[in-house]
Amino acid sequence: MATATSTIATQPSTKQVIRKSNFDRRNKSDLKHFWIMLSPALVWLVLFQIVPMFGIVMAFQDFNPGAGFFKSEFIGLENFKYMFELRDVRQVLVNTLVIALGKITLNLFVPLIFALMLNEMKQVRLVKFIQTSVYLPHFLSWVILSSIMLQIFGYNGPVNAFVMDLGKEPFSIFQQADLFRGFVISSDVWKNFGFNSIIYLAALAGIDVTLYEAAEIDGATRWGKLWHITLPSIQTTIALLAILSLGSILDAGFDQVYNMYNPLVYSTGDIIDTYVFRAGLQQLDFSFGTAVGLLKSIVSFVLITTGYWVAKKTVGYRIF
Amino acid sequence: MKSLNLKKLLALVLTVAMSLALLAGCASTAGTTAAPAETTAATPAETTAPVDPLGAQPELTVITRGVPLDPNQKYPEGQSLEDNAYTRMLKEKFNIEIQNEFAASNTTTDYSQKVDLAIASGKIPDYLTNLTYTQYRAIVKAGMAMDISQVWDAYASPLTKEVYASNGALFDSLVKKDGAMYGIPASNPLPDFLSVMWIRQDWMDKLSLKAPTNIEELKALAKAFKDQDPDGNGKADTEGLAGPSIDGKLYQDMKNMNFAYHFDQVFAAFNSFPGIWVKDASGKAVYGSTTAETKAALQELASMYQDGLISQGMLTSKTEETLANNKLGLFFGPWWFPFGDLGNSWKNDTTANWQPYLLPSGTDGIYQAKGGNAAQSFVVISKDAKNPEAIIKMLNIFKAGLKNYVSEEDQTTMGDGAYPMYLTFSLAEGPGMVLKEANNYFDGKATADDVHANVANYDAYITQAFDKILVSKVEPFADRNMSAWDFSGEKANDFGWVWSFGVGLTPYVQGNFNWVNSLSYETTKTMEKRWANLTKLEYETFSKIIVGQASIDEFDTFVSQWNEEGGAQIVEEINAMING
């Protein structure tokens, strides 16, 4: 058995070697076409991805649009200093981290659990129906969803009407600072868990059925199969999604918060993006906005790199 | 050989890409270095011959602009943004050709963002309209605006100059500096700043109540509207006094005016003017939100909220929907609100008899109205514009009445919004004139034709308001309640015009108010960095006090924190600015 698989495995690789040598031989004439096909993408990359990077300079300048990059006054780390001087910066950072971490963790595990549950279901039609209906909210924008949320959970909505009918204190999530963060996180998870489960479902579909058959013969229970076959088989997928989502650690979701918050929940709901929107963009302070953006990118970069390194060490996952 | 060609090709592609990129990066610098020479050259306005403010350009003049788009803008068959009766008229009669450099929706922030991008790129079209004061200042600061003082003197028509002069002192302080003039302020008519107390008269009559003349009566009315089922559906589903919507504000301030569902009249009853700069007892400028009077007003609002007299969902629900569903009979808002949410209320219940009142601030029966910045948007002419005089002429044409230049059919379809130099540019009294004149007719002091001519002479655009009032008004003329108007059939479409101009302006025309203007509408140096932070503190504290999440003692903490975090310094800057 073992030898059989190894011969099967080696055959394609020899074919590949042959193809590769053919390719090498015709290299000179073939390569040109590849370069030509690649060139529009290269131009795009340079023009829209690399050149705009110079804009980072603004973060260290008192940027004056009329004077441009070359004549604006350099002020060093002034913008960053100002950022950390602001009384609200700690509050805003904490809000951002709590909301983003909550979203990252729950958006990782809720879809996973959901996918595992769907995977155990045998009624194909029902599975399809559930899948389609939970995808739906993902495709609605927060502008629309937030006004629906306001209708349902707001002071005049049915939820509060029900609570007040029970003779309890009025209950409006948008007025209570201690409930707001939880609501932002859970509504985001509700919106996205169906869609996020797609990748897990794909990974689950890729597990070799023979493994389960073998486990059944060995007398494994359903839980045993889940624990010893399913989870180990998709652990790289979980790791990949976790690493990728680390990049959004400072991204608590501008659209969502901006459309739902109000001064009563500033203390728990004001995040970096909404703050920069009010302080930076509405006041036309380009430099400050760039400085905050740069800081967010650096933090994301560090976290993704660390996450990748950890994943390589622990589950042996690698992209490069 | 082949590979050499390939290398050449690659090199070429990369060089082109790099030089394009460099060009893009340099564009802004090129503009600035070339600037001084051009500014001196580009003032051909100094002609000795008398100029005609409405005369054609001697040769074809191309003018570039940014377009604030109205997504609902309609064009007659075969016409478009680029090519319509207005642009044809400008080209044929005045030799002015309009080119649109960019166009973006003005109902969202798209246009504003395009303008910001243009500012950031260091190059703006020949002229830009609908600029905020912040954008205007950014353009001037960046040296991209032209000093138009001479062109203005030479080419602005008497009518155009008259509009500017009707708010002259304020406008001078905004756009003039050391004799130079860097922009044209859109001139907002003053009635826009007089927020009125809109009341459902039919509800009030049903409960045999009178319009309130002080805070106690206001509370009584709010309580009656809330508890006594004014809509008669047997359910306790009506609200008292409306509070701000989810994206709304508690009061008008120096940057945001002319909106509904605020509490300004309650504040004014306590002689409190939050959000603007006022004089204290010693004559020094103080920020209205930090005064003891404001504290007293907040305490009253908090107790009203506690008693359920203010809508409990304020700041967290959509007040405009409550109004449209006719669950609301009392709110503060602008005179033109029949064009807006109030119009929706009427559409859903055509017996809704909304009448405007003023809530007197003191025992003398006078309402202390917070005055607003009459220049809410700005026009800037680029310093690189070759023919600034053509742009001024376009404003003259607009002011002279577009009806006189294009066919009436085109004008009715497009309205004024499609005109390339469309802006609010009205004499200080503005729409107030229409109702004053209309009253003369209804009182028998003037004929309809005289009044029509007077209004047309004054402002061609709003003449239709008078015409529409005439169509809908029925006897008795002195009665302004819903029963004395006719909105049957097609006339219902003009409800906004008729009710705003014919009814909403009544308090302005009666004149029982005083303006309390902000001592300054400027943004000082410290404000640039600190204001967002300070307003956040202010909104948060005030909102929490009113809904009872913070005690009134928080106000004192707020004042000291506000001063510590830059407020004290801003007060000093404002005082220095006023005195210096």
Interface residues (C-beta under 8 A of the other chain):
Chain A: K28 S29 L31 K32 W35 I36 S39 L42 V43 V46 L47 V51 F54 N64 P65 G66 A67 G68 F69 F70 K71 Y82 L86 R87 D88 S147 L150 G154 Y155 N156 G157 P170 S172 F174 Q175 A177 N262 P263 L264 Y266 S267 D270 Y275 R278 A279 L281 Q282 Q283 L284 D285 F286
Chain B: K2 S3 L6 L9 L10 V13 L14 V16 A17 M18 L20 A21 A24 G25 S28 T29 G31 T32 D116 I119 A120 S121 G122 T134 Q135 A138 I139 K141 A142 G143 M144 I246 D247 Q312 G313 L315 T316 S317 K318 T322 E528 K529 W531 A532 N533 K536 Y539 E540 F542 S543 K544 V547 Q549 E565
